[in-house]
Amino acid sequence: MSLTSPIPVLCGSGGAVLQSEGDGLVLSRSDMETRIPLRAVRRIRAEGRAVAVELTAQAGAAPAVHRVAGVSEAAASVFADAVNAILPESAGEAVDGSALVTVRAAPEPAPLSRQERKTREFRIWLAAVVLLAVVLAVVVWITASASLALPLLVVVPFGAAVTTGGIMGLRIVRNEWYLPRKGVTVEAARRHDTTPDQFGGTGNYTYTDLHGHRRVMFSQSRADVIRVAYHPEKPGTAVACQSLLRRTGWAVVVACILLLGLAVDTVVMGVVIGSLQGRYDGYTYTAG
């Protein structure tokens, strides 16, 4: 048996949401949440693309009304009919519905986990890169030719990915040089379990910061115990202490990756600017 309510949820302008919940209605806005018991409701009025929740009132008093605008006209009609059909019958003198309504600050949304933040950032980055590639390809197509524009759909994302990888690598290189000298160095023990890391293996190490919190980091080392250095103000930022030779080698690799990405980006911008300047008028590509 389905436990979902057949009464529609009304989504209005300004982020307002009106829905049936248990024996009452809940009106949620960005900064507050209003709970209205059904026994405090006189009737629901559908007013085109708005819905009005009219509360009960004592004789001679004007009833209070909670209105939500910008909703679906069809949904407002269904909502009004469905809620009016389940309103309890009044017995005796009408009560002041406003006294039964409770208002509280809207609950804070649950903070995103580190993995959720990374996923959201990656999606934003991917959407931006795809949009940039399409825009640049269209510009070159209009100002030059399709044979010159279509490769940009591949070259632009490639250059962006390599450049981004180089920038992220530079952050790691900086930490590997900075944290062993300015951070807090502790020992970290290998976790002998099946907890997967970002590479799908079990190279996770745990260390305890100055506040007594156990933290997990990944290292490609095979030793049971390694030395790690973490940022004193951001204990979650940590690196494995490496030899001078290894740090230097990694820095050279990262620099080469970044230079390659910048070179590809420069070529792309050169093609786009040249197309806008008319350098490739009549350009065609012939294979072989």
BAFI-3210 file (N, C-alpha, C; in Angstrom, 3 decimals, decimal comma, padded with zeros to 6 digits):
// residues 288
n [1|2|3|4|5|6|7|8|9|10|11|12|13|14|15|16|17|18|19|20|21|22|23|24|25|26|27|28|29|30|31|32|33|34|35|36|37|38|39|40|41|42|43|44|45|46|47|48|49|50|51|52|53|54|55|56|57|58|59|60|61|62|63|64|65|66|67|68|69|70|71|72|73|74|75|76|77|78|79|80|81|82|83|84|85|86|87|88|89|90|91|92|93|94|95|96|97|98|99|100|101|102|103|104|105|106|107|108|109|110|111|112|113|114|115|116|117|118|119|120|121|122|123|124|125|126|127|128|129|130|131|132|133|134|135|136|137|138|139|140|141|142|143|144|145|146|147|148|149|150|151|152|153|154|155|156|157|158|159|160|161|162|163|164|165|166|167|168|169|170|171|172|173|174|175|176|177|178|179|180|181|182|183|184|185|186|187|188|189|190|191|192|193|194|195|196|197|198|199|200|201|202|203|204|205|206|207|208|209|210|211|212|213|214|215|216|217|218|219|220|221|222|223|224|225|226|227|228|229|230|231|232|233|234|235|236|237|238|239|240|241|242|243|244|245|246|247|248|249|250|251|252|253|254|255|256|257|258|259|260|261|262|263|264|265|266|267|268|269|270|271|272|273|274|275|276|277|278|279|280|281|282|283|284|285|286|287|288]
n.u [000,847|000,577|002,111|002,174|000,784|-002,247|-002,746|-001,677|001,596|002,166|004,134|005,229|005,908|009,006|010,086|008,223|006,423|003,607|002,029|000,270|000,419|000,211|-002,176|-002,552|-001,515|001,498|003,331|006,034|008,650|011,522|012,736|011,122|008,788|005,476|002,975|-000,198|-002,946|-005,564|-007,997|-007,929|-008,487|-010,764|-011,565|-010,206|-009,222|-009,060|-007,505|-007,054|-003,782|-003,018|-003,355|-005,411|-005,360|-007,786|-008,402|-010,196|-012,431|-013,640|-017,021|-017,844|-015,220|-012,528|-011,305|-008,022|-005,704|-003,621|-001,676|-000,496|001,239|001,774|001,559|000,770|-002,135|-003,916|-003,030|-003,569|-006,359|-006,957|-005,709|-007,183|-009,787|-009,246|-008,255|-010,357|-012,224|-011,460|-011,557|-012,273|-015,556|-017,053|-017,824|-020,078|-019,187|-017,026|-013,502|-010,583|-008,566|-005,991|-004,722|-004,052|-002,117|001,298|004,503|007,797|011,372|012,790|014,198|017,731|019,418|020,892|024,414|026,597|028,419|031,980|032,487|030,129|030,343|032,596|031,586|029,546|031,066|032,587|030,603|029,706|032,069|032,386|030,055|030,553|032,863|031,970|030,009|031,641|033,235|031,314|030,377|032,721|033,263|031,015|031,387|033,768|032,884|030,990|032,544|034,673|035,133|033,431|035,122|037,279|036,144|034,879|036,918|037,444|035,589|036,646|039,294|039,140|037,871|039,918|042,205|041,261|040,923|043,553|044,856|043,431|044,067|046,820|046,799|045,562|047,476|049,593|048,718|048,939|051,711|052,603|051,655|053,161|055,708|055,361|053,896|055,495|057,430|056,110|053,828|052,162|053,738|053,098|052,737|051,252|049,126|048,683|045,523|044,264|042,009|039,043|038,258|037,465|039,507|040,025|041,220|040,336|041,633|043,305|044,870|044,725|045,508|045,541|045,539|045,965|044,812|045,704|043,478|042,456|040,969|040,424|041,702|041,584|043,715|045,087|047,834|050,434|052,318|053,719|054,324|053,727|053,589|053,749|055,117|053,245|052,256|050,215|048,018|048,005|045,730|043,858|043,259|042,434|043,753|046,383|049,626|051,793|055,033|057,671|060,722|063,363|064,133|061,919|059,864|060,820|060,840|058,064|057,179|058,311|056,981|054,313|054,562|055,161|052,764|050,976|052,052|051,649|048,826|048,320|049,531|047,896|045,501|046,292|046,698|044,071|042,766|044,170|043,275|040,544|040,631|041,970|040,036|037,982|039,236|039,315|041,313|041,141|039,488|037,756|038,996|039,667|039,766|041,687|041,964|044,863]
n.v [-001,189|002,216|004,920|007,541|010,820|011,686|014,314|017,155|018,750|022,119|024,366|027,513|030,977|032,577|030,479|029,329|026,677|024,670|022,121|019,074|017,504|014,928|015,657|018,262|021,344|022,418|025,240|026,276|028,573|030,512|031,399|030,643|028,353|027,435|025,884|024,585|023,433|021,211|021,648|024,311|025,467|027,042|027,001|026,175|028,203|028,243|030,396|030,992|031,099|031,053|030,126|030,233|029,947|029,990|030,802|029,697|031,783|033,725|034,783|037,709|038,518|039,178|036,689|035,227|034,900|032,806|033,066|031,668|032,363|032,012|029,315|026,166|026,326|024,212|022,393|023,881|023,921|021,182|020,735|022,428|021,285|018,699|019,124|020,582|018,594|016,965|018,431|018,886|018,777|021,654|022,212|023,714|026,995|028,792|028,594|030,654|030,418|031,372|031,239|028,627|028,145|027,492|028,937|028,716|029,052|028,183|024,948|024,449|023,497|020,262|020,042|019,627|016,672|015,975|014,460|014,908|017,651|017,669|016,226|017,953|020,223|019,109|018,562|021,144|022,211|020,503|021,077|023,777|023,588|022,071|023,814|026,015|024,852|024,316|026,916|028,217|026,587|027,100|029,825|029,780|028,217|029,905|032,133|031,076|028,031|024,821|022,606|023,528|024,184|021,949|020,177|021,581|020,827|018,650|019,323|021,578|020,611|018,756|020,396|021,948|019,983|019,036|021,381|021,984|019,691|020,145|022,479|021,536|019,665|021,389|022,485|020,278|019,862|022,242|021,876|019,622|020,673|022,770|021,956|019,953|021,630|023,798|022,786|020,350|017,480|014,055|010,544|008,134|005,336|002,389|001,358|-001,690|-002,882|-003,254|-000,853|001,227|003,456|006,552|005,504|002,978|001,047|-000,138|001,769|003,452|005,619|006,382|009,122|011,071|014,226|017,351|017,896|015,530|014,164|011,495|011,040|010,351|009,583|009,242|007,411|006,346|004,758|001,650|001,023|000,143|002,135|005,598|008,929|011,855|015,179|017,772|020,612|023,101|024,699|023,619|020,648|018,517|018,685|017,137|015,680|013,061|012,753|013,243|012,329|014,609|014,229|012,894|014,767|016,817|015,572|015,080|017,707|018,605|016,979|017,822|020,502|020,188|019,041|021,149|023,130|021,914|021,881|024,666|025,357|024,061|025,438|027,994|027,657|027,093|029,530|031,140|030,171|030,840|033,668|034,277|033,428|035,236|037,509|037,051|035,470|032,920|032,766|031,038|028,711|025,279|021,850|019,179|015,788|013,711]
n.w [000,000|-000,857|000,814|000,205|-000,101|-001,823|-002,205|-003,880|-003,837|-003,453|-005,151|-004,926|-005,846|-004,948|-003,551|-001,872|-000,341|-000,096|001,596|002,417|005,526|007,654|010,079|009,297|007,621|006,037|005,568|003,963|003,840|002,787|005,150|007,272|008,820|008,707|010,524|010,154|011,711|010,626|011,889|012,290|009,939|007,840|005,158|001,901|-000,731|-004,189|-006,319|-009,192|-010,201|-007,613|-004,162|-001,337|002,136|004,302|007,600|010,516|012,416|015,177|015,738|013,978|013,672|011,434|009,293|009,331|006,632|004,760|001,981|-001,055|-003,891|-007,468|-008,110|-009,756|-011,698|-012,128|-010,177|-007,887|-007,849|-007,522|-005,069|-003,346|-003,500|-002,485|000,140|001,322|001,388|003,469|005,750|009,196|010,674|012,068|015,497|017,500|018,714|016,560|016,635|017,173|014,575|014,154|016,602|016,836|015,037|014,433|014,266|013,175|012,897|009,769|009,349|009,247|006,269|005,845|006,123|003,312|002,624|002,378|000,082|-001,348|-001,823|-003,487|-005,656|-006,528|-007,233|-009,298|-011,208|-011,798|-012,871|-015,104|-016,587|-017,175|-018,753|-020,957|-021,963|-022,628|-024,634|-026,621|-027,192|-028,149|-030,359|-031,954|-032,468|-033,991|-036,096|-037,281|-038,004|-039,399|-040,450|-040,499|-040,429|-039,018|-036,637|-035,418|-034,270|-031,942|-030,062|-028,875|-028,278|-026,581|-024,090|-023,467|-023,089|-020,947|-018,975|-018,605|-017,807|-015,438|-013,954|-013,675|-012,090|-009,753|-009,059|-008,461|-006,062|-004,402|-004,547|-003,377|-000,742|-000,040|000,157|001,954|004,331|005,794|006,880|008,124|009,250|011,402|012,388|012,516|013,336|011,199|010,956|009,010|007,816|008,305|006,810|004,825|003,849|001,216|-000,720|-002,580|-004,818|-005,010|-003,574|-000,586|000,748|002,940|005,645|009,122|011,375|014,374|015,298|016,988|018,455|019,180|017,307|015,093|011,911|008,374|005,674|002,340|001,081|-001,083|-000,020|001,191|003,725|007,178|009,062|008,667|008,329|008,603|007,712|008,841|008,342|010,810|011,300|009,676|010,116|008,538|006,176|004,899|004,212|003,097|004,394|002,247|000,498|-000,511|-003,183|-004,282|-003,904|-005,534|-008,049|-008,411|-008,496|-010,886|-012,753|-012,405|-013,171|-015,902|-016,787|-016,305|-017,999|-020,480|-020,576|-020,547|-022,947|-024,834|-024,314|-025,090|-027,854|-028,632|-028,006|-029,748|-032,214|-032,053|-031,800|-034,168|-036,000|-035,503|-036,430|-039,094|-040,281|-041,228|-043,418|-045,871|-045,229|-045,451|-044,553|-045,666|-045,779|-045,737]
ca.u [000,000|001,368|001,956|002,243|-000,505|-002,733|-002,884|-000,451|002,441|002,136|005,393|004,914|006,989|009,836|010,471|007,174|005,903|002,451|001,736|-000,474|001,283|-000,515|-003,477|-002,434|-000,820|002,796|003,715|007,470|009,290|012,971|013,204|010,217|007,899|004,193|002,170|-001,605|-003,795|-006,778|-009,123|-007,828|-008,771|-012,184|-011,665|-009,114|-009,733|-008,196|-007,688|-006,190|-002,440|-002,766|-004,234|-005,550|-005,773|-008,571|-008,521|-011,437|-012,421|-014,826|-018,073|-017,580|-013,801|-012,068|-010,415|-006,665|-005,528|-002,260|-001,805|000,686|001,059|002,718|001,457|000,053|-003,576|-004,574|-002,678|-004,267|-007,755|-006,987|-005,331|-008,306|-010,871|-008,839|-008,149|-011,707|-012,979|-011,045|-011,623|-013,216|-016,752|-016,995|-018,835|-020,262|-018,619|-015,756|-012,339|-009,654|-007,568|-004,638|-004,117|-003,617|-001,009|002,645|005,513|009,164|012,401|012,985|015,397|018,893|019,682|022,036|025,623|027,059|029,641|033,118|032,305|029,046|030,875|033,465|030,737|028,886|032,075|032,950|029,510|029,737|033,236|032,113|029,062|031,194|033,791|031,172|029,408|032,704|033,625|030,259|030,351|033,885|033,100|030,019|032,008|034,694|032,079|030,365|033,536|035,677|034,560|033,091|036,279|038,156|035,411|034,523|037,952|037,456|034,729|037,504|040,518|038,853|037,807|041,227|043,045|040,740|041,198|044,985|045,181|042,869|044,899|048,075|046,555|045,347|048,780|050,392|048,285|049,538|053,150|052,793|051,477|054,263|056,861|055,048|053,435|056,544|058,212|055,277|052,685|052,350|054,127|052,726|052,779|049,966|049,167|047,872|044,274|044,201|040,610|038,625|037,699|038,024|039,937|039,649|041,810|039,736|042,461|043,234|046,045|044,325|046,247|044,852|046,364|045,190|045,260|045,910|042,192|042,058|040,131|041,078|041,480|042,031|044,317|045,597|049,238|050,846|053,331|053,335|054,767|052,652|053,552|054,418|055,010|052,423|052,231|048,921|047,925|047,530|044,404|042,971|043,857|042,072|044,682|047,616|050,424|052,832|056,366|058,422|062,130|063,597|064,147|060,555|059,109|061,301|060,355|056,639|057,003|058,640|055,890|053,150|054,851|055,027|051,334|050,362|052,519|050,954|047,465|048,338|049,870|046,683|044,563|046,791|046,410|042,633|042,446|044,729|042,360|039,319|040,932|042,247|038,768|037,281|039,957|039,204|042,537|040,880|038,437|037,926|039,814|039,094|040,705|041,695|042,708|045,908]
ca.v [000,000|003,431|005,826|008,911|011,508|012,074|015,770|017,677|019,729|023,366|025,121|028,855|031,924|032,878|029,267|028,896|025,327|024,347|020,701|018,413|016,630|014,433|016,276|019,696|021,863|023,014|026,272|026,518|029,654|030,449|031,700|030,191|027,226|027,647|024,664|024,950|022,245|021,225|022,196|025,770|025,899|027,142|026,491|026,477|028,836|028,275|031,689|030,972|030,607|031,271|029,393|030,943|029,130|030,855|030,205|029,927|033,005|033,905|035,588|039,134|038,796|038,885|035,522|035,371|034,160|032,548|032,949|031,258|032,728|031,444|027,856|025,650|026,552|022,914|021,830|024,651|023,462|019,844|020,881|023,009|020,297|017,575|019,534|020,925|017,363|016,279|019,337|018,412|019,585|022,506|021,906|024,847|028,275|028,696|029,037|031,524|029,545|031,941|030,827|027,242|028,095|027,632|029,428|028,535|029,277|027,028|024,188|024,604|022,301|019,466|020,394|018,625|015,958|016,318|013,806|015,596|018,923|017,383|015,842|019,153|021,048|018,479|018,747|022,542|022,348|019,797|021,843|024,992|023,226|021,684|025,037|026,794|024,181|024,519|028,328|028,509|025,887|027,834|031,073|029,475|027,729|031,057|033,060|030,413|026,861|023,714|021,720|024,098|024,334|020,675|019,664|022,290|020,117|017,690|019,987|022,464|019,833|018,177|021,441|022,330|018,900|019,007|022,584|021,807|018,706|020,792|023,398|020,714|019,109|022,435|022,605|019,165|020,140|023,288|021,280|018,701|021,471|023,696|021,358|019,358|022,684|024,710|022,097|019,454|016,164|012,949|009,246|007,591|003,881|001,830|000,714|-003,044|-003,263|-003,217|000,452|001,668|004,838|007,117|004,717|001,662|000,110|-000,020|002,514|004,504|005,739|007,193|009,873|011,810|015,616|017,895|017,952|014,168|013,596|010,566|011,425|009,368|010,128|008,212|007,487|005,202|003,996|000,299|000,833|000,079|003,424|006,660|010,260|012,786|016,547|018,385|022,051|023,287|025,305|022,737|019,328|017,557|018,838|016,461|015,030|012,166|013,362|012,602|012,729|015,763|013,780|012,576|016,002|017,536|014,884|015,330|019,104|018,710|016,342|018,703|021,676|019,789|018,873|022,469|023,808|021,305|022,393|026,074|025,412|023,718|026,554|029,111|027,340|027,259|030,951|031,679|029,820|031,626|035,072|034,346|033,303|036,514|038,488|036,689|034,870|031,600|032,854|030,078|027,582|023,928|020,806|018,044|014,669|013,172]
ca.w [000,000|-000,943|001,944|-000,280|-000,084|-003,150|-002,259|-004,501|-003,157|-004,210|-005,154|-005,372|-006,077|-003,787|-002,842|-000,941|-000,566|000,744|001,453|003,484|006,313|008,818|010,304|009,109|006,452|006,328|004,616|004,139|003,095|002,916|006,499|008,321|008,545|009,372|010,622|010,309|011,920|009,805|012,654|012,270|008,571|007,486|003,798|000,977|-001,940|-005,363|-006,981|-010,377|-009,905|-006,186|-003,268|-000,063|003,272|005,176|008,926|011,250|013,240|016,005|015,109|013,863|013,435|010,082|009,335|008,795|005,377|004,284|000,529|-001,812|-005,293|-008,427|-008,176|-010,916|-011,550|-012,004|-008,876|-006,849|-007,807|-006,930|-003,662|-002,612|-003,386|-001,650|001,543|001,801|001,606|004,702|006,896|010,234|010,842|013,260|016,531|018,388|018,317|015,840|017,391|016,455|013,951|014,255|017,869|016,710|014,071|015,011|013,321|013,656|011,879|008,892|009,722|008,380|005,462|006,294|005,375|002,366|002,978|001,535|-001,211|-002,043|-002,314|-004,632|-006,777|-007,037|-007,898|-010,570|-012,151|-012,234|-013,751|-016,354|-017,343|-017,668|-019,837|-022,129|-022,496|-023,258|-025,873|-027,615|-027,583|-028,985|-031,635|-032,748|-032,917|-035,075|-037,220|-037,944|-038,535|-040,238|-041,110|-039,623|-040,288|-037,999|-035,382|-034,788|-033,362|-030,657|-029,126|-028,175|-027,818|-025,440|-022,842|-023,159|-022,512|-019,633|-018,026|-018,307|-017,023|-014,101|-013,274|-013,300|-010,975|-008,559|-008,702|-007,824|-004,673|-003,674|-004,463|-002,374|000,579|000,244|000,551|003,038|005,578|006,641|007,539|008,903|009,835|012,546|011,896|013,398|012,687|010,766|010,840|007,940|008,217|007,758|006,619|003,428|003,545|-000,063|-000,844|-003,862|-005,886|-004,980|-002,825|000,868|001,172|003,867|006,899|010,119|012,317|015,361|015,351|018,330|019,152|019,484|016,260|014,181|010,527|007,396|004,461|001,438|000,682|-001,887|000,710|001,623|005,105|008,165|009,744|007,919|008,923|007,838|008,225|008,557|008,595|012,195|011,325|008,895|010,356|007,504|005,060|005,308|003,173|003,589|004,301|001,177|000,366|-001,372|-004,571|-004,721|-003,997|-006,711|-009,240|-008,551|-008,887|-012,309|-013,496|-012,339|-013,991|-017,309|-017,070|-016,358|-019,212|-021,613|-020,595|-020,944|-024,371|-025,581|-024,151|-025,900|-029,255|-028,832|-028,036|-030,995|-033,312|-031,907|-032,122|-035,599|-036,717|-035,373|-037,237|-040,499|-040,807|-041,797|-044,430|-046,943|-044,768|-045,519|-044,161|-046,588|-045,202|-046,617]
c.u [000,882|001,063|002,001|000,853|-000,932|-002,886|-001,595|000,295|002,495|003,455|005,115|006,139|007,752|010,235|009,443|006,660|004,778|002,100|000,941|000,453|000,550|-001,882|-003,412|-001,749|000,488|003,120|005,170|007,924|010,783|013,446|012,288|009,339|006,633|003,395|000,744|-002,423|-005,057|-007,961|-009,066|-008,176|-010,274|-012,412|-010,403|-009,730|-008,683|-008,506|-006,754|-004,858|-002,045|-003,746|-004,237|-006,062|-006,478|-008,793|-009,880|-011,300|-013,702|-015,798|-017,719|-016,140|-013,423|-011,101|-009,035|-006,529|-004,041|-002,358|-000,447|000,414|002,080|002,672|000,774|-001,449|-004,316|-004,297|-003,395|-005,714|-007,874|-006,685|-006,512|-009,424|-010,497|-008,796|-009,524|-012,521|-012,619|-011,067|-012,629|-014,414|-016,656|-018,125|-018,925|-019,617|-017,265|-014,632|-011,493|-008,536|-006,158|-003,940|-003,594|-002,414|000,306|003,623|006,883|010,137|012,589|014,247|016,518|019,102|020,916|023,266|026,053|028,320|030,754|032,967|031,203|029,512|031,756|032,643|030,051|029,875|032,474|031,857|029,476|030,889|032,951|031,119|029,684|032,118|033,031|030,548|030,453|033,114|032,593|030,250|031,518|033,779|032,101|030,611|032,938|033,936|031,499|031,399|034,563|035,028|034,285|034,283|037,275|037,474|035,186|035,623|037,980|036,584|035,501|038,700|040,267|038,701|039,140|042,134|042,585|041,053|042,674|045,375|044,659|043,672|046,229|047,912|046,340|046,659|049,669|049,997|048,892|051,036|053,420|052,675|052,640|055,537|056,597|054,758|054,529|057,374|057,369|054,104|053,053|052,620|053,817|052,893|051,364|050,112|048,252|046,621|044,196|042,740|040,287|037,992|038,284|038,445|039,581|040,258|041,285|040,545|042,293|044,480|045,712|045,150|045,445|045,865|045,433|045,711|045,347|044,613|041,674|041,173|040,959|040,700|042,113|042,608|044,836|047,065|049,583|051,927|052,807|053,749|053,558|052,487|054,335|054,302|054,187|052,487|050,886|048,946|047,369|046,132|043,384|043,515|043,495|042,955|046,028|048,309|051,391|054,186|057,214|059,869|062,241|063,540|062,740|059,713|059,506|060,788|058,875|056,370|057,285|057,512|054,668|053,356|054,694|053,563|050,659|050,770|051,851|049,529|047,400|048,665|048,644|045,673|044,980|046,506|044,925|042,261|043,006|043,829|041,099|039,565|041,218|040,981|037,994|037,926|039,948|040,438|042,272|039,731|038,737|038,732|039,036|040,172|040,566|042,538|043,698|046,676]
c.v [001,238|004,336|007,279|009,515|011,857|013,583|016,351|018,647|020,965|024,111|026,484|029,717|032,196|031,665|028,775|027,516|025,077|022,889|020,200|017,445|016,211|015,060|017,793|020,050|022,494|023,980|026,637|027,658|029,606|030,614|031,202|029,041|027,417|026,351|025,046|023,679|022,348|021,816|023,716|026,341|025,928|026,590|026,870|027,062|028,790|029,545|031,776|030,338|030,919|030,421|030,109|029,977|030,065|030,145|030,483|031,182|033,062|034,854|037,070|039,492|038,411|037,709|035,834|034,470|034,017|032,255|032,576|031,530|031,997|029,936|027,460|025,806|025,231|022,296|022,560|024,183|022,090|019,918|021,394|021,993|019,181|017,960|019,879|019,674|016,673|017,202|018,814|019,342|020,387|022,144|023,092|026,111|028,077|029,244|029,959|030,655|030,056|031,489|029,394|027,085|028,291|028,022|029,239|028,801|028,012|026,282|024,380|023,341|021,570|019,820|019,253|017,949|016,354|015,709|014,484|016,939|018,705|017,020|017,059|020,046|020,456|018,681|020,172|022,760|021,704|020,565|023,104|024,692|022,863|022,919|025,881|026,182|024,416|025,953|028,649|027,824|026,612|029,126|030,814|028,986|028,910|031,923|032,409|029,243|025,762|022,796|022,228|024,143|023,008|020,110|020,355|021,596|019,067|018,393|020,861|021,681|019,203|019,214|021,856|021,270|018,877|020,215|022,459|020,795|019,300|021,729|022,630|020,082|020,128|022,619|021,487|019,398|021,190|022,710|020,359|019,444|022,300|022,990|020,682|020,402|023,529|024,024|021,265|018,056|015,094|011,649|008,793|006,099|003,423|001,179|-000,645|-003,492|-003,150|-001,886|000,967|003,124|005,325|006,374|003,286|000,638|000,274|000,681|003,644|004,441|006,640|007,892|010,649|013,230|016,089|017,961|016,559|013,514|012,674|010,918|010,405|010,095|008,974|008,472|006,222|004,366|002,621|000,019|000,796|001,402|004,436|007,958|011,140|014,153|017,159|019,854|022,272|023,884|024,494|021,325|018,278|017,630|018,276|015,847|014,073|012,837|012,571|013,082|013,921|015,371|013,528|013,830|016,792|016,896|015,131|016,760|019,291|018,126|017,257|019,938|021,363|019,634|020,234|023,212|023,236|021,825|023,841|026,224|025,095|024,861|027,740|028,887|027,542|028,725|031,614|031,396|030,668|033,081|035,233|034,245|034,613|037,605|038,156|036,046|033,549|031,626|031,883|028,872|026,290|022,946|019,625|016,945|014,147|014,265]
c.w [000,000|000,234|001,508|-000,335|-001,507|-003,300|-002,822|-003,592|-004,030|-004,043|-005,750|-005,589|-004,788|-002,983|-001,849|-001,341|000,424|000,507|002,647|004,203|007,577|008,926|010,176|007,800|006,903|005,202|004,887|003,245|003,393|004,348|007,610|007,839|009,370|009,342|010,986|010,507|011,063|010,562|012,742|010,895|008,339|006,085|003,021|-000,280|-003,042|-006,129|-008,186|-010,047|-008,463|-005,388|-001,924|000,993|004,257|006,501|009,538|012,105|014,052|015,331|015,132|013,591|012,013|010,134|008,747|007,563|005,084|002,793|-000,086|-003,279|-006,172|-008,526|-009,481|-010,691|-011,369|-010,638|-007,752|-006,712|-007,147|-005,440|-002,843|-002,427|-002,414|-000,177|002,101|002,129|002,910|005,922|007,916|010,348|012,137|014,210|017,475|017,827|017,660|016,703|016,525|015,883|014,080|015,526|017,800|015,765|014,799|013,915|013,945|012,523|011,055|009,298|008,721|007,561|005,962|005,473|004,459|002,886|002,027|000,147|-002,011|-002,585|-003,537|-005,857|-007,383|-007,782|-009,242|-011,612|-012,679|-013,207|-015,109|-017,213|-017,942|-018,845|-021,104|-022,776|-023,220|-024,588|-026,971|-028,114|-028,506|-030,343|-032,531|-033,294|-034,096|-036,307|-038,013|-038,648|-039,442|-040,980|-040,100|-039,403|-039,270|-036,636|-034,670|-033,891|-032,007|-029,624|-028,340|-027,543|-026,597|-024,142|-022,461|-022,506|-021,132|-018,593|-017,636|-017,460|-015,596|-013,298|-012,829|-012,113|-009,678|-008,098|-008,019|-006,360|-003,830|-003,489|-003,391|-000,975|000,946|000,638|001,795|004,364|006,394|007,390|008,488|009,608|011,045|012,003|012,938|012,626|012,343|010,526|009,721|008,513|007,537|007,703|005,134|003,054|002,243|-000,012|-002,230|-005,036|-005,893|-004,218|-001,345|001,393|002,103|005,148|007,835|011,007|013,238|015,447|016,804|019,140|019,492|018,453|015,362|012,752|009,594|006,190|003,611|001,148|-000,090|-001,205|001,101|003,066|006,038|008,906|008,909|008,701|008,003|008,514|007,860|008,948|009,998|012,281|010,549|009,000|009,305|006,284|005,479|004,101|003,851|003,398|003,301|001,187|-000,577|-002,844|-005,091|-004,845|-005,236|-007,994|-009,485|-008,986|-010,372|-013,159|-013,540|-013,200|-015,474|-017,692|-017,216|-017,622|-020,454|-021,712|-021,042|-022,422|-025,226|-025,498|-025,014|-027,380|-029,549|-028,929|-029,288|-032,177|-033,252|-032,297|-033,606|-036,432|-036,671|-036,217|-038,723|-041,101|-041,537|-042,794|-045,561|-046,547|-044,914|-045,173|-045,113|-046,010|-046,212|-047,297]
res [m|s|l|t|s|p|i|p|v|l|c|g|s|g|g|a|v|l|q|s|e|g|d|g|l|v|l|s|r|s|d|m|e|t|r|i|p|l|r|a|v|r|r|i|r|a|e|g|r|a|v|a|v|e|l|t|a|q|a|g|a|a|p|a|v|h|r|v|a|g|v|s|e|a|a|a|s|v|f|a|d|a|v|n|a|i|l|p|e|s|a|g|e|a|v|d|g|s|a|l|v|t|v|r|a|a|p|e|p|a|p|l|s|r|q|e|r|k|t|r|e|f|r|i|w|l|a|a|v|v|l|l|a|v|v|l|a|v|v|v|w|i|t|a|s|a|s|l|a|l|p|l|l|v|v|v|p|f|g|a|a|v|t|t|g|g|i|m|g|l|r|i|v|r|n|e|w|y|l|p|r|k|g|v|t|v|e|a|a|r|r|h|d|t|t|p|d|q|f|g|g|t|g|n|y|t|y|t|d|l|h|g|h|r|r|v|m|f|s|q|s|r|a|d|v|i|r|v|a|y|h|p|e|k|p|g|t|a|v|a|c|q|s|l|l|r|r|t|g|w|a|v|v|v|a|c|i|l|l|l|g|l|a|v|d|t|v|v|m|g|v|v|i|g|s|l|q|g|r|y|d|g|y|t|y|t|a|g]
***
